[in-house]
Amino acid sequence: MSLGDLVQKSVTGIDPDKGRPIVDIITFIEAPWGLDFKLFPAQKVILKAHYGVALDTKDKVVAVPDDWRLENITMMTEAEYLRHLYDEGRCNLRKVVPGDERREMVLAVGRRSGKTSLSACIAAYETYKLLSKGDPQAYYGLPGSDMIQITSVATDKDQAGLLYQGVSNHFRKCPFFKGYTANNTMSYAKFQTPKDIERFGHYTEDQKAKASINVTFKSCVAKGLRGAGNLVVILDEVAHFVDSGQSSADAVYGAIKPSLSAFSPKDPNDHRIPTGDVEGRMISISSPMGRQGLFFKLFQMGMRGGEISKDMLCVQAPTWEVNPTVPKSEYMKQYLKDPNEFFTEYGAEFSDRTKGWIEEARDLEECIDPICAHKWLVLLVNLISWELT
């Protein structure tokens, strides 16, 4: 038995032909053998809704403030929180049917909500799922030499680098990946499937041994995104892609969306026959901007309902619901700088560019001197009476 076979068997025990059972995303993220990472309660609800994992109906774990002042907080179960989002028109799904996945997610959340962490967890989980299949190329009816990609697209190289660091940390720390990691650079990470190891030997023995899973991180240029098949595409901060040309959100989305289409399970005896729906996954995640552009269009498309939205999950949530660790003082500071920008960046509201800066009635009331206002009211009444006489 080769060193590669020993490493594979001792670390993971995945059969190259049969694979092994796959756990749900929350179990993988939080398990010591997985990412060993603790999610915020609202983040759990979002991921469970996306992957069709049953929501908890007993424990009130999601803290939902009335607003950014954090004065009145209601505790909700996971199921109650999803219904709350739906009832407020901030989600297109009222309840989760276990096993019913929504493979396109449009997630509009405020800054500091852990968007990069969520994206990194999804990329790591999808890599784990591919490896657990043993021979994912055969599962999807692809030639054994085909590369399967998970691609994250960011606004620029710096943003892509932040996402890469998050995913790379998971890959380094998670025991599961140790037997399959081939090489890591600043723009991609490659993994050998169990079938790769069986066919070509282990990377630890031969650094030319083939690795057929590629997790890559790119900036938003459409012409560089065509070609290879992608099982998962993550568009990070997509609302902030430039407005025109090859780097626009529409150009990037149009270039990369078709790459998901080949990933449906196939009949093992005839790879031309699909046995299930397409499993390609498109994640559009961002703090919102104006009521225009691809991100807003996708969100509206999902919220309108109908046939096109059946595979979509749309969620809109402010920072103070998703990340309970941000203090009130930080919100106050950002609000006083620019209320309009605050409600877009932290409140996750799509700006209509026409609303006034006063968002709350009590903000106006606090500026009113009641004694002075009473005097002016008396004077106004007297003037009206004089005019009438």
Beta strands, then each sheet from edge to edge (+ up, - down):
strand 1: 62-65
strand 2: 73-76
strand 3: 104-109
strand 4: 148-154
strand 5: 181-184
strand 6: 188-191
strand 7: 213-219
strand 8: 230-236
strand 9: 266-267
strand 10: 270-274
strand 11: 281-286
strand 12: 312-317
sheet 1: 1+ 2-
sheet 2: 5+ 6- 7+ 4+ 8+ 11+ 3+ 12+
sheet 3: 9+ 10-
end
